[in-house]
């Protein structure tokens, strides 16, 4: 397995999907390669957390 260069679907920058990451995905049974770079994945995760926290606080 070799490192792969993938284009992020959000920011359109190239990022490397390393051999180690590919093995991790395979071990976990993930069928799809990542579609977002690490920075966009982190930002998206934070957006979801903020959304969930805001919704939780609205119902308290």
DRENDO-1510 file (C-alpha; in Angstrom, 1 decimal, always signed):
<recs>
REC; n; res; u; v; w
REC; 1; UNK; +0.0; +0.0; +0.0 .
REC; 2; UNK; +1.3; +3.5; -0.8 .
REC; 3; UNK; +0.3; +6.9; +0.4 .
REC; 4; UNK; -2.5; +8.5; -1.6 .
REC; 5; UNK; -3.1; +12.1; -2.4 .
REC; 6; UNK; -6.8; +13.0; -2.1 .
REC; 7; UNK; -8.5; +16.4; -2.7 .
REC; 8; UNK; -10.7; +17.6; +0.2 .
REC; 9; UNK; -14.4; +18.0; -0.8 .
REC; 10; UNK; -14.7; +21.1; +1.4 .
REC; 11; UNK; -11.6; +23.2; +0.8 .
REC; 12; UNK; -10.4; +21.5; -2.4 .
REC; 13; UNK; -6.8; +21.3; -1.0 .
REC; 14; UNK; -4.8; +18.1; -1.5 .
REC; 15; UNK; -3.9; +16.0; +1.6 .
REC; 16; UNK; -2.1; +12.7; +2.0 .
REC; 17; UNK; -3.9; +9.6; +3.1 .
REC; 18; UNK; -0.9; +7.8; +4.5 .
REC; 19; UNK; -0.3; +4.1; +4.4 .
REC; 20; UNK; -0.7; +3.9; +8.2 .
REC; 21; UNK; -4.1; +5.6; +8.0 .
REC; 22; UNK; -5.2; +3.3; +5.2 .
REC; 23; UNK; -4.3; +0.3; +7.4 .
REC; 24; UNK; -6.2; +1.8; +10.3 .
REC; 25; UNK; -9.3; +2.3; +8.1 .
REC; 26; UNK; -9.0; -1.3; +6.9 .
REC; 27; UNK; -8.7; -2.6; +10.5 .
REC; 28; UNK; -11.8; -0.7; +11.5 .
REC; 29; UNK; -13.7; -2.0; +8.6 .
REC; 30; UNK; -14.2; +1.4; +7.0 .
REC; 31; UNK; -14.9; +1.0; +3.3 .
REC; 32; UNK; -14.6; +4.6; +2.2 .
REC; 33; UNK; -11.5; +6.8; +2.1 .
REC; 34; UNK; -11.7; +10.1; +3.9 .
REC; 35; UNK; -13.3; +12.9; +1.8 .
REC; 36; UNK; -12.1; +15.8; +4.0 .
REC; 37; UNK; -8.6; +16.9; +5.0 .
REC; 38; UNK; -7.8; +16.7; +8.7 .
REC; 39; UNK; -8.4; +20.4; +9.2 .
REC; 40; UNK; -11.9; +20.2; +7.6 .
REC; 41; UNK; -12.7; +17.0; +9.5 .
REC; 42; UNK; -11.8; +18.8; +12.8 .
REC; 43; UNK; -13.9; +21.9; +11.9 .
REC; 44; UNK; -16.9; +19.7; +10.9 .
REC; 45; UNK; -16.7; +17.8; +14.1 .
REC; 46; UNK; -16.6; +21.0; +16.1 .
REC; 47; UNK; -19.6; +22.4; +14.2 .
REC; 48; UNK; -21.6; +19.2; +15.1 .
REC; 49; UNK; -20.6; +19.5; +18.7 .
REC; 50; UNK; -21.6; +23.2; +18.9 .
REC; 51; UNK; -24.9; +22.4; +17.2 .
REC; 52; UNK; -25.7; +19.5; +19.6 .
REC; 53; UNK; -24.7; +21.7; +22.6 .
REC; 54; UNK; -26.9; +24.5; +21.4 .
REC; 55; UNK; -29.9; +22.2; +20.9 .
REC; 56; UNK; -29.3; +20.6; +24.3 .
REC; 57; UNK; -29.2; +24.0; +26.0 .
REC; 58; UNK; -32.3; +25.2; +24.3 .
REC; 59; UNK; -34.3; +22.4; +25.9 .
REC; 60; UNK; -33.1; +22.8; +29.4 .
</recs>
